[in-house]
Amino acid sequence: MPTRTTPTVRQQRLGAELRKMRLAAGATTEYAAGLLGIDRTRISNMESGLRPVSPERVRTLACNYACPDESYINALVDMAANRERGWWEQYRGTLAAGMLDIAELEWHAARISTTQSVHVPGLCQTEDYARAVFTAVLPPPTRLEIELRVAHRMERQQLFERPEPPTYVAYIHEAALRMRFGGADVMRHQLKHLCHVSEREGIAVRVLPVDVGAFPGAGHALLYAGGIVPQLDTVQLDSAHGPEFTHAEAQLAKYRAHLDWMDNASLSVPASRDVIRNIERSL
């Protein structure tokens, strides 16, 4: 299989899990290479996501590393076997790779939780609202760049149309619902759409009221994507330089605690819907 030049975050993750298994077993790259009958350099490339690895080789490595978790192994085998070209690949070369990695992460997630304090979550945005958000970027993108980003964001929402979509929980600070991206009319339509989305099965929109005061992660957007097994959970954070991804256990535990806090402090789904409608009526 040819070596990749720019592996996706998902491809890198598979390699990282293979490396983690090898180190847990106390095995060397020479040992792993001997198992597969290949050069040790190819093991390093597999573990960095630069070289694809077949499902059969994943099973061979897991067996010889004496990994006891069959569900985890099966999830890694599925990652290796799934090489279909996702819809997001049509944007490769025209949009930043990080945006495509977010779409791929969402597509393969079993459950998604997000916290937002400035914007309505991307998976719940209307086209006009998304356009207003992207127009505010500095340095100003071209009209073509804006429209490509908007189109990509709208296509991300096809996730909810899948036969078995992931469960989705959005914790949105009340302040984000009052920021008029695109003006009053755009925001009014956005809030109506958000209420509509919140009525769909498997989707929960929870509002964190302003009177709660200080809250963890203030000013930072968080996306927690649950994997098929917990070991494959991933956190994505927004930054000025693009999305950042982490799956270190200490970081996952921290953000799980963050989400637990939001779950306890946010309004119920019906009460949140009432808040959204009241803000909409005030515009």
GUBA-729908 format. One line per field, with one value per atom (N, C-alpha, C): y, z, x; atom name. Coordinates in pm, whole numbers, plus 32768, in hexadecimal, padded with zeros to 4 digits. Atoms other than C-alpha are relative to their C-alpha. Layout:
! GUBA-729908
py <- [Y:...]
pz <- [Z:...]
px <- [X:...]
atomo <- [CA:...]
This chain:
! GUBA-729908
py <- [7F89:8000:807C:7F89:815A:8051:7FA9:824A:807F:7F83:8373:8075:7F87:84D4:8051:7FB3:8571:7FAA:8053:8472:8054:7FBC:84DD:7FE4:8016:84F5:7F72:8088:83AC:7F98:805B:82FD:8005:7FF1:8388:7FBA:803C:830D:7F68:8090:81A6:7FDB:801A:81B0:8013:7FE4:8248:7F90:806E:8131:7F83:8072:8029:8012:7FE5:80D0:7FEF:800C:80E2:7F6D:808F:7F6D:7FC1:8039:7F1C:8026:7FD5:7FEA:7FBE:8042:7F54:7F70:8089:7DFE:7FF8:7FFF:7E6A:7FCD:8033:7E10:806E:7FA2:7EB8:8007:7FF8:7F2D:7F8C:8074:7E16:7F84:8072:7D16:8008:7FEE:7DA8:7FE9:8013:7DB0:7F6C:808F:7C43:7FB6:803F:7BE4:800C:7FE3:7C81:7FE5:801A:7C2F:807B:7F83:7D99:8049:7FAF:7E9E:8051:7FB6:7F51:808E:7F79:809F:8004:8005:8032:7FF9:7FFF:7FF0:808E:7F74:8154:8050:7FB8:81D2:7FDA:802A:8102:8047:7FC6:818B:8098:7F70:82F1:8020:7FEC:82BE:8018:7FE5:82ED:7F8B:8075:818A:7FB8:804A:80D5:7F78:8084:7F94:7FB0:8052:7E76:7FCC:8039:7DE6:7F81:807B:7C9A:801D:7FDD:7D40:803B:7FCD:7DF6:7F8A:8074:7CA6:7FB3:8045:7C08:8047:7FB3:7D21:7FF7:8002:7D28:7F78:8086:7BAF:7FEC:8014:7BAF:8064:7FA3:7CDF:7FD4:8038:7C0E:8065:7FA1:7D1F:7FB0:8053:7C8A:8039:7FBC:7D83:7FEA:8023:7CEA:8071:7F92:7E11:806D:7F9C:7F00:7FD3:8035:7E20:8007:7FFC:7E04:808E:7F74:7F80:802C:7FDC:7FA5:7FBB:8049:7E9B:804A:7FB6:7F5D:8082:7F86:809B:7FE2:8025:7FE9:7FD7:8033:7F4D:806D:7F97:808B:8066:7FA5:813C:8046:7FBB:81CC:8094:7F71:832A:804D:7FB5:840A:8079:7F8E:8528:8079:7F8E:861F:8004:8004:85AE:8058:7FA8:8680:808B:7F7D:87B0:8001:8005:8737:8052:7FA8:8837:8089:7F7E:894F:8036:7FD8:8954:7FC9:802E:892C:7F70:808D:87C0:7FED:800C:87FF:7FFF:7FFE:884B:7F78:8085:86FD:7F99:805C:864C:8007:7FF3:86D8:7FB4:8046:8655:7F69:8090:84FE:7FCF:8024:84F8:7FF2:8005:8547:7F88:8069:844A:7F76:8084:8327:7FFA:7FFD:838F:7FB4:8041:82C5:8063:7F99:83F5:807F:7F80:8565:805E:7F95:866F:807B:7F85:87DA:806D:7F89:8916:807A:7F87:8A6D:8079:7F87:8BC5:807C:7F8C:8CA9:7FE6:8021:8BF7:7F94:8077:8B0C:7F91:806C:89B6:7FF0:800C:8977:7FA0:8062:8847:8031:7FC8:8924:8086:7F7C:8A58:8002:7FE8:8AE5:8032:7FD4:8B41:8093:7F71:8CB9:801D:7FED:8CA2:7FD5:8030:8BD4:8063:7F9F:8CCF:807C:7F8B:8DEC:7FE2:8028:8D2E:8001:8008:8CEB:8088:7F7B:8E4E:8052:7FB4:8ECF:7FD5:8033:8E0D:8068:7FAC:8ED0:7FA9:7FA2:8EF3:7FD3:8020:8F05:7F98:8062:8DCE:8036:7FD9:8DEF:7FCC:802E:8DC1:7F6B:808F:8C6C:7FAE:8048:8C01:7FFB:7FFD:8C6D:7F9B:8059:8BAF:7F6D:8089:8A74:7FD4:8021:8A80:7FED:800B:8AB7:7F7B:807C:8995:7F86:806E:88B1:7FF5:8002:8914:7FC9:8033:88D0:7F69:808F:877C:7FAF:8047:871F:7FD5:801B:8723:7F85:807B:85F7:7F8B:8062:8536:7FD6:801D:854D:7FB2:8046:84AE:7F6E:808B:8368:7FA3:805F:822C:7FF5:8006:8221:8073:7F8D:8380:7FF9:7FFE:83BF:8051:7FA8:8448:8083:7F7C:85BB:8058:7FA3:86A8:8080:7F7C:881C:8054:7FA4:88F5:808B:7F7C:8A5F:806B:7F92:8B8C:8062:7FA0:8C84:8076:7F90:8D92:7FE4:8023:8CD6:8012:7FF2:8CE6:8091:7F71:8E60:804C:7FBD:8EAD:7FFC:7FF6:8F28:7FF5:8016:8E93:800B:7FED:8F0D:805C:7FA6:8FF7:7FB9:8033:8FCA:7F96:805F:8F18:7F7A:807C:8E19:7FB6:8040:8DDB:7FC8:8031:8DB7:7F7A:807E:8CAC:7F93:8062:8C03:7FC6:8030:8BEC:7FA7:8057:8B5D:7F78:807D:8A5A:7FAF:8045:8A07:7FB9:8040:89C4:7F86:8071:88E6:7F8B:8069:8823:7FBC:8037:87F6:7FA1:8057:8740:7F78:807E:862A:7F97:806F:84D7:7FF2:8014:84A1:8080:7F7F:8616:804C:7FB0:86E2:8083:7F7B:8858:8036:7FD3:88D8:808A:7F77:8A48:8013:7FD8:8ABF:8092:7F75:8BFB:805B:7FA1:8D34:800F:7FEB:8D42:7F91:8066:8C07:803B:7FBF:8CE7:7FB9:803D:8C58:7F6D:808C:8B0B:7FCF:8035:8A23:800D:7FF6:8A58:807C:7F86:8BB6:8035:7FC9:8C3C:7F99:8068:8AEC:7F9F:8062:8A09:7F74:808A:8894:7FA0:806D:8764:7F7E:8083:8610:7F95:8069:84F1:7F79:8084:83A2:7F97:806A:827B:7F88:807C:8123:7FBD:802A:80C6:807B:7F88:81BF:8022:7FE6:8196:8055:7FB5:8241:8087:7F7A:837C:8068:7F94:84C1:8086:7F76:862D:805B:7F9B:8747:8089:7F79:88AA:8064:7F95:89E9:8054:7FA2:8ACD:8060:7F9D:8BFB:7FC5:803C:8B15:7F88:8072:8A13:7F9C:8060:88E4:7FB1:8055:8821:7F83:8080:86B3:7FBF:8047:85ED:7F83:807A:8490:7FC8:8028:8483:7FEA:8024:83DE:806E:7F95:84F9:8072:7F96:85F5:7FD6:8031:851C:8006:7FFD:84FD:808F:7F74:8676:8033:7FCD:86BC:7FB4:8045:85AE:8044:7FB7:8664:8086:7F81:87A9:7FED:801A:8712:7FDB:8021:8683:807F:7F81:87E1:8047:7FBE:886F:7FBB:804B:875A:8022:7FE0:87AE:8091:7F71:8929:8033:7FD0:8946:7FE2:8014:8962:7F7F:8075:8839:8021:7FE9:880C:8056:7FA9:889A:808E:7F79:89BE:804C:7FC1:8A02:8030:7FD9:8A08:807E:7F87:8B0A:807B:7F90:8BE7:802A:7FE1:8BCF:804A:7FBF:8C2A:808D:7F7A:8D51:8061:7FA9:8DDB:801E:7FEC:8DA8:8069:7FA2:8E67:808D:7F7B:8F86:8047:7FC3:8FC3:8057]
pz <- [8000:8000:8000:8009:7FA8:8081:7F8B:80B5:7FE9:8008:80FC:8020:7FDE:8106:806D:7F9D:81D6:8037:7FC7:82A7:8049:7FB7:8339:8095:7F70:84AF:8022:7FE6:84A3:7FDD:8025:83ED:8065:7F98:84E9:8080:7F84:8603:7FFD:800A:8586:8019:7FE9:8579:8091:7F74:86D4:805C:7FAF:8761:7FF0:8014:86C3:804F:7FB4:875F:8096:7F72:88B2:8029:7FE4:88A0:8007:8004:8846:807E:7F8A:8961:807F:7F8B:8A5B:800A:8002:89F1:8015:7FF1:8A18:7F85:807D:88AC:7FB5:804F:87C8:7F72:808E:8662:7FB2:8043:85FD:8010:7FE7:869E:7FA8:8052:85EF:7F6D:808C:84A2:7FE1:8014:84CE:7FF5:8006:850A:7F75:8083:83C0:7F8B:806C:82FB:7FAF:8045:82A8:8046:7FC5:82ED:8075:7F8A:8440:7FDE:8029:8389:7FDC:8026:8307:807C:7F83:846C:8033:7FD4:84C9:7FAB:8059:8397:801B:7FDD:83F6:807F:7F80:8557:7FFD:8010:84DA:7F9E:805F:83E0:7F73:8086:82B6:7FA2:8053:823C:802C:7FDB:822E:803B:7FC7:82F3:7FE8:801F:8294:807F:7F8B:8381:8033:7FD9:837C:8053:7FB6:83F2:8088:7F7D:8507:805E:7FAD:8586:8025:7FE4:856A:806F:7F9A:8633:8087:7F82:873A:8044:7FC7:8768:8041:7FCD:8797:806C:7F91:887A:8079:7F93:8950:8034:7FD7:8952:801F:7FD8:8A12:7FDA:8017:89A5:7F71:8086:887F:7FBE:8039:8853:7FCB:802A:883D:7F80:8078:8742:7F87:806F:866C:7FCD:8029:866C:7FAD:804D:85F2:7F78:8080:84E7:7FA3:8052:846F:7FCB:802E:845E:7F8C:806B:8389:7F81:8073:82A8:7FB6:803B:826C:7FB6:8052:814E:7F97:805E:80A2:7FFD:8011:801D:8036:7FC4:80FC:7FAE:804E:8072:800F:7FE4:8111:7FA7:8052:8028:7F84:8074:7F0F:801B:7FDB:7FD1:8017:7FE7:7FF4:7F97:805A:7F5F:7FF2:8006:7F79:808B:7F75:80F1:8056:7FA4:8216:802A:7FDD:826F:8085:7F7E:83D3:7FF7:8010:835D:7FD1:8030:82A8:806F:7F90:83DC:8061:7FA9:84A9:7FC6:8041:83AC:800B:7FF8:83AC:8090:7F74:8529:8024:7FE5:853F:7FBD:8050:8430:8041:7FC6:84EC:8096:7F70:864C:8020:7FCF:8712:804C:7FB6:87E1:7FFD:8008:87D7:8069:7FA5:88E4:7FDE:801F:88AB:8062:7FB1:897B:7FAE:804D:88DC:8053:7FB4:897C:7FA8:805B:8849:7F8A:8077:8722:801E:8008:86E4:7FC5:8036:86A3:7F69:8091:853A:7FC9:8030:851A:800D:7FEF:8578:7FB9:803E:84A5:7F7F:8082:8388:7F9F:8065:8244:8012:7FF2:827A:807E:7F83:83E0:7FEC:801A:8375:7FA9:8059:8262:804F:7FAE:835F:8059:7FAC:8443:7FB0:8052:832B:7FC6:8035:82A6:8066:7F96:83F7:8019:7FEC:83D9:7FD2:8028:83CB:7FED:806D:82E1:7FB0:8045:820E:7F93:806D:8135:7F83:807D:7FCA:8002:800A:7F67:7FE3:8020:7ED4:807D:7F86:8018:8063:7FA5:80E1:7FD3:8031:8003:800B:7FEF:800D:8091:7F72:8189:8027:7FE3:8197:7FCA:803D:80A8:8051:7FAF:8174:8085:7F80:82B8:7FF0:8016:8227:7FE5:801D:81A7:807D:7F82:8302:8041:7FBD:836D:7FCA:8034:8292:8061:7F96:83BD:8043:7FBA:8459:7FA9:805A:8327:7FEE:800C:8348:8043:7FC0:83A0:8096:7F72:84F2:8024:7FE0:8541:808F:7F76:8678:8057:7FA5:87AB:800A:8005:87C4:8070:7F96:88EF:7FEE:800E:88C7:807A:7F90:89F7:7FCC:803B:8987:806A:7FA0:8A64:7FC9:8029:8A5C:7FB2:8046:89E7:7F6B:808E:889F:7FB7:803E:885E:7FED:8007:8884:7FA3:805D:8799:7F74:807C:8656:7F85:807B:854A:7F89:8075:8403:8015:7FE6:84AB:803D:7FB8:8553:7FB1:8051:8430:7FF6:800A:8402:8085:7F7D:8577:8025:7FE3:8593:7FBB:804B:8485:803C:7FC3:852B:8080:7F83:867A:7FE8:8024:85D9:7FD3:8031:852C:8074:7F8D:8673:8051:7FBC:8719:7FB4:8053:85F5:800E:7FF3:860C:8088:7F79:8783:8015:7FF5:8747:7FBE:8044:867F:8063:7FA9:871D:8000:7FF4:879D:8009:7FF7:87AB:8079:7F8A:88EC:7FFC:7FF9:88F7:808C:7F75:8A57:800B:7FF1:8AAE:808A:7F81:8BBB:8017:7FEE:8C47:8033:7FD9:8C7F:8098:7F6F:8DEF:804B:7FC1:8E30:8029:7FE2:8E2A:7FBF:8039:8DF9:7FDF:8029:8D46:7FC3:8033:8CDB:7F69:8090:8B84:7FC2:8034:8B60:7F89:8078:8A04:7FA3:8055:8978:7FD3:8036:8894:800F:7FE7:88DC:7FB5:803D:8814:8036:7FCB:88BD:7FAB:8057:87C6:803F:7FC5:8865:7F95:805E:87AE:8014:7FF2:877A:8085:7F7A:88B1:8044:7FBA:89C0:7FE4:801A:896F:7F84:807C:8821:8005:7FF2:88AC:7FD4:802E:8820:8025:7FE6:8887:7F94:8060:8789:803C:7FCA:87FA:7F91:8060:872D:8030:7FDF:8720:7F8C:8069:8659:7F8A:806A:858F:7FC0:8037:853D:806D:7F9B:85EC:803A:7FBD:86EA:8031:7FDA:8738:806D:7F97:886F:8029:7FCC:88F0:8077:7F86:8A1B:806F:7F9C:8B3A:8067:7F9D:8C2E:7FC9:803F:8B38:7FED:800F:8AED:8085:7F7C:8C62:8027:7FDF:8C8B:7FB6:804E:8B73:801C:7FD1:8BE8:807D:7F88:8D36:7FDA:8033:8C78:7FD0:8034:8BC8:8070:7F8D:8D0E:8047:7FC1:8DA1:7FAF:8056:8C76:8008:7FFA:8C8E:8080:7F81:8DFA:8006:7FF4:8DC8:7F95:806F:8C7E:8018:7FF7:8C5D:7FB9:8045:8BF4:7F6E:808E:8A83:7FEF:8010:8AA4:8031:7FCC:8B7B:7FA5:805F:8A86:7F85:8075:8968:801D:7FD9:8A25:7FFD:8002:8A52:7F71:808B:88E2:7FBD:803D:887B:8037:7FC6:896B:7FC4:803E:88DD:7F70:808C:877C:7FF7:8001:87CD:8022:7FD9:885D:7F90:806C:8715:7FA5]
px <- [8055:8000:8059:7FAB:808C:7FFD:7FF6:8102:7FAF:804B:801E:805C:7FB3:80A7:7FBB:804B:7F91:7F8D:806A:7ED0:7F99:8069:7D84:800F:7FFC:7D4D:7FD2:8031:7C8C:806B:7F94:7DA9:8072:7F99:7EA1:7FD4:8032:7DC2:8010:7FEF:7DC4:8092:7F72:7F3F:8027:7FE0:7F51:7FCF:8034:7E78:8056:7FA6:7F59:8081:7F85:8087:7FE6:8021:7FD8:7FF8:8008:7F8B:808B:7F79:80F3:804E:7FB7:8183:7FC9:803C:808B:8030:7FCF:810A:8096:7F6F:8275:8048:7FC6:82B6:804A:7FB3:83B3:7FCB:8027:8384:803D:7FC2:8475:7FA8:8058:838E:7F83:8078:825C:801D:7FDA:8312:8012:7FEE:8371:7F7D:8083:8207:7FC2:803E:819E:805C:7FA0:82DA:801F:7FE3:8322:8071:7F96:842C:7FC9:802D:8419:7FD5:8028:83FE:7F6C:808D:82AB:7FA7:804C:8238:7FF4:8003:8297:7F9F:805B:81DA:7F6E:8088:80A8:7FD2:8024:80AE:7FF2:8012:80BF:7F90:806D:7FA3:802E:7FCB:8089:7FEB:8013:8056:7F81:8079:7F06:8024:7FED:7EE2:7F81:8074:7DFD:7FBE:8043:7CF6:8045:7FBD:7DB1:807D:7F87:7EF1:7FDF:802B:7E36:7FE6:801D:7DB9:8080:7F83:7F12:804D:7FB9:7FAF:7FBA:804B:7E9A:800C:7FF4:7EAE:8089:7F78:8027:8025:7FEE:8014:7FAF:8052:7F25:7F9A:8068:7E1B:7F81:8073:7CF2:7F78:807F:7BE5:7FD0:802E:7B2D:7FB1:804E:7A3F:805C:7F9D:7B65:8046:7FBD:7C18:7FA4:805F:7ADF:7FEC:800F:7ABB:8078:7F89:7C22:7FFF:800B:7BE9:7FA0:8061:7AB7:803E:7FBD:7B89:805D:7FA3:7C8A:7FB6:804A:7B82:7FB3:8053:7ABA:8056:7FB1:7B68:7FAA:8059:7A37:8020:7FE7:7A59:7F89:806D:7989:7FDA:8030:78B9:805C:7FAA:79AF:807C:7F88:7AC5:7FF5:8011:7A2F:8037:7FCD:7AAE:8097:7F71:7C14:804A:7FB7:7CFD:7FC1:8043:7BFC:7FDF:8016:7BBB:8070:7F99:7CA8:7FE4:800F:7CE7:7FB9:8041:7C73:7F69:8090:7B13:7FCD:8026:7B08:800E:7FEC:7B8F:7F8B:8074:7A6E:7F89:806F:7971:8011:7FE6:7A17:7FEC:8010:7A20:7F6C:8090:78AC:7FBF:803F:7854:800F:7FE4:78F1:7FE2:801B:7884:7F80:8079:7788:7FA8:8048:7727:8055:7FBA:7780:7FC7:8028:7778:8053:7FB7:77D8:7FD9:801E:77F1:8026:7FEA:77D6:7FD9:8021:77E3:7FF7:8004:77F8:7FA5:804F:7756:7F9A:8054:7637:8058:7FAC:76DA:7FF1:7FFF:773A:7F97:8061:7657:7F70:8087:752E:7FEF:8004:757C:7FAF:803E:74AE:806B:7F9F:7559:8025:7FE4:7537:8050:7FB6:75B4:8091:7F78:76E2:804D:7FBF:772C:802B:7FDE:7725:8078:7F90:7814:8082:7F86:790D:8028:7FE2:78F3:804E:7FBE:7970:8090:7F77:7ABA:8067:7F8E:7C03:807C:801B:7CB2:7F87:807D:7B76:8014:7FF7:7B47:7FBC:8042:7AE2:7F71:808B:7977:7FFB:7FFC:79CF:8022:7FDA:7A78:7F8C:8074:7948:7F98:8069:7858:8029:7FD1:7930:7FF1:800C:7937:7F6D:808E:77C0:7FCA:802F:777E:802E:7FCB:785F:7FB6:8047:77B2:7F74:8086:765C:8003:7FF7:76CC:801F:7FE6:7748:7F7D:807E:75DC:7FB8:803B:758A:8018:7FE7:7613:7F7E:807D:74B9:7F9D:805A:7418:8028:7FD3:74D8:7F9B:805D:7410:8016:7FE1:74C2:805E:7FAA:7541:8031:7FD1:7610:7FA0:804A:7561:804E:7FC1:75A5:7FCA:8025:75A5:804F:7FC0:75EE:7FE3:800C:762F:8027:7FEA:760C:7FEB:800F:764B:7F99:8069:752C:803A:7FC2:761F:800A:7FF3:7653:7F7C:8084:74DC:7FDA:8021:74DD:805F:7FA3:7601:7FC4:804C:7565:805A:7FB4:7641:7FA2:8053:75B0:7F8A:806F:74B7:7F88:8074:7366:7FB4:804E:72B7:8046:7FB3:73CC:7FFD:7FFD:73DB:7F78:8087:7263:7FE8:800F:7264:8057:7FA5:738D:7FC4:8039:72DD:7F86:8070:71A3:8034:7FC5:727C:8038:7FC7:732A:7F93:8071:71DA:7FCF:802B:7176:8060:7F9C:72BB:7FF3:8005:728D:7F8A:8074:7144:8016:7FE3:71E8:802F:7FD8:721C:8099:7F70:737C:8050:7FBC:73CC:7FCD:8024:73D0:804B:7FC5:740D:7FE6:8008:7456:803F:7FD0:747F:803C:7FC2:7570:7FDC:802D:74CB:8070:7F98:7598:800A:7FFD:7536:804B:7FAC:7602:8086:7F81:7732:8075:7F87:788F:7FE8:800E:78AB:8083:7F82:79C6:8009:7FEC:7A5C:7FC4:803E:79CB:804F:7FC0:7A14:803A:7FC6:7A82:7F94:805D:79BA:803C:7FD5:79CD:7FA5:804C:7961:8039:7FD7:796E:7FBC:8034:7947:8019:7FF2:7903:8016:7FE3:7999:7FA5:804B:7903:8021:7FD6:79CA:803C:7FD0:7A32:8091:7F72:7BA4:8015:7FF2:7B61:7FB7:8038:7ABC:8067:7FA8:7B4A:7FC3:802C:7B35:8039:7FD4:7B47:7FE6:8008:7B8C:801B:7FE6:7B7A:8076:7F95:7CAA:800F:7FEA:7D1B:804D:7FAF:7DFC:7FBB:8047:7CF3:7FDE:802B:7C5E:8075:7F9E:7D2A:7FB9:803B:7CEB:8055:7FB7:7D47:7FB3:803E:7D06:804E:7FBA:7DF1:7F9A:8065:7D35:7FEC:800E:7D7F:7FAC:804F:7CEF:7F6F:8089:7BBF:7FB6:8040:7B79:7FDB:801C:7B92:7F85:8070:7A9D:7F7E:8079:79AD:7FC9:802A:79A6:7FC3:8035:796C:7F70:8086:783F:7F9F:8055:77B9:7FD3:8022:77C6:7F95:8062:770A:7F79:807C:7609:7FB2:8041:75C2:7FCF:801E:75BB:7F9F:8053:74FB:7F6C:8091:7382:7FD9:8036:72B0:7FE4:801E:725F:7F82:8077:70F9:8018:7FE6:716E:805F:7FA3:7289:7FB6:804F:7192:7FB0:804A:70C4:805A:7FA1:71F7:801E:7FE0:724D:7F8C:8076:70EA:7FEB:800F:70E0:8064:7F9B:7224:7FD8:802B:719E:7F92:806E:7061:802C:7FD0:712C:804B:7FB3:71E6:7FA7]
atomo <- [N:CA:C:N:CA:C:N:CA:C:N:CA:C:N:CA:C:N:CA:C:N:CA:C:N:CA:C:N:CA:C:N:CA:C:N:CA:C:N:CA:C:N:CA:C:N:CA:C:N:CA:C:N:CA:C:N:CA:C:N:CA:C:N:CA:C:N:CA:C:N:CA:C:N:CA:C:N:CA:C:N:CA:C:N:CA:C:N:CA:C:N:CA:C:N:CA:C:N:CA:C:N:CA:C:N:CA:C:N:CA:C:N:CA:C:N:CA:C:N:CA:C:N:CA:C:N:CA:C:N:CA:C:N:CA:C:N:CA:C:N:CA:C:N:CA:C:N:CA:C:N:CA:C:N:CA:C:N:CA:C:N:CA:C:N:CA:C:N:CA:C:N:CA:C:N:CA:C:N:CA:C:N:CA:C:N:CA:C:N:CA:C:N:CA:C:N:CA:C:N:CA:C:N:CA:C:N:CA:C:N:CA:C:N:CA:C:N:CA:C:N:CA:C:N:CA:C:N:CA:C:N:CA:C:N:CA:C:N:CA:C:N:CA:C:N:CA:C:N:CA:C:N:CA:C:N:CA:C:N:CA:C:N:CA:C:N:CA:C:N:CA:C:N:CA:C:N:CA:C:N:CA:C:N:CA:C:N:CA:C:N:CA:C:N:CA:C:N:CA:C:N:CA:C:N:CA:C:N:CA:C:N:CA:C:N:CA:C:N:CA:C:N:CA:C:N:CA:C:N:CA:C:N:CA:C:N:CA:C:N:CA:C:N:CA:C:N:CA:C:N:CA:C:N:CA:C:N:CA:C:N:CA:C:N:CA:C:N:CA:C:N:CA:C:N:CA:C:N:CA:C:N:CA:C:N:CA:C:N:CA:C:N:CA:C:N:CA:C:N:CA:C:N:CA:C:N:CA:C:N:CA:C:N:CA:C:N:CA:C:N:CA:C:N:CA:C:N:CA:C:N:CA:C:N:CA:C:N:CA:C:N:CA:C:N:CA:C:N:CA:C:N:CA:C:N:CA:C:N:CA:C:N:CA:C:N:CA:C:N:CA:C:N:CA:C:N:CA:C:N:CA:C:N:CA:C:N:CA:C:N:CA:C:N:CA:C:N:CA:C:N:CA:C:N:CA:C:N:CA:C:N:CA:C:N:CA:C:N:CA:C:N:CA:C:N:CA:C:N:CA:C:N:CA:C:N:CA:C:N:CA:C:N:CA:C:N:CA:C:N:CA:C:N:CA:C:N:CA:C:N:CA:C:N:CA:C:N:CA:C:N:CA:C:N:CA:C:N:CA:C:N:CA:C:N:CA:C:N:CA:C:N:CA:C:N:CA:C:N:CA:C:N:CA:C:N:CA:C:N:CA:C:N:CA:C:N:CA:C:N:CA:C:N:CA:C:N:CA:C:N:CA:C:N:CA:C:N:CA:C:N:CA:C:N:CA:C:N:CA:C:N:CA:C:N:CA:C:N:CA:C:N:CA:C:N:CA:C:N:CA:C:N:CA:C:N:CA:C:N:CA:C:N:CA:C:N:CA:C:N:CA:C:N:CA:C:N:CA:C:N:CA:C:N:CA:C:N:CA:C:N:CA:C:N:CA:C:N:CA:C:N:CA:C:N:CA:C:N:CA:C:N:CA:C:N:CA:C:N:CA:C:N:CA:C:N:CA:C:N:CA:C:N:CA:C:N:CA:C:N:CA:C:N:CA:C:N:CA:C:N:CA:C:N:CA:C:N:CA:C:N:CA:C:N:CA:C:N:CA:C:N:CA:C:N:CA:C:N:CA:C:N:CA:C:N:CA:C:N:CA:C:N:CA:C:N:CA:C:N:CA:C:N:CA:C:N:CA:C:N:CA:C:N:CA:C:N:CA:C:N:CA:C:N:CA:C:N:CA:C:N:CA:C:N:CA:C:N:CA:C:N:CA:C:N:CA:C:N:CA:C:N:CA:C:N:CA:C:N:CA:C:N:CA:C:N:CA:C:N:CA:C:N:CA:C:N:CA:C:N:CA:C:N:CA:C:N:CA:C:N:CA:C:N:CA:C:N:CA:C:N:CA:C:N:CA:C:N:CA:C:N:CA:C:N:CA:C:N:CA:C:N:CA:C:N:CA:C:N:CA:C:N:CA:C:N:CA:C:N:CA:C:N:CA:C:N:CA:C:N:CA:C:N:CA:C:N:CA:C:N:CA:C:N:CA:C:N:CA:C]
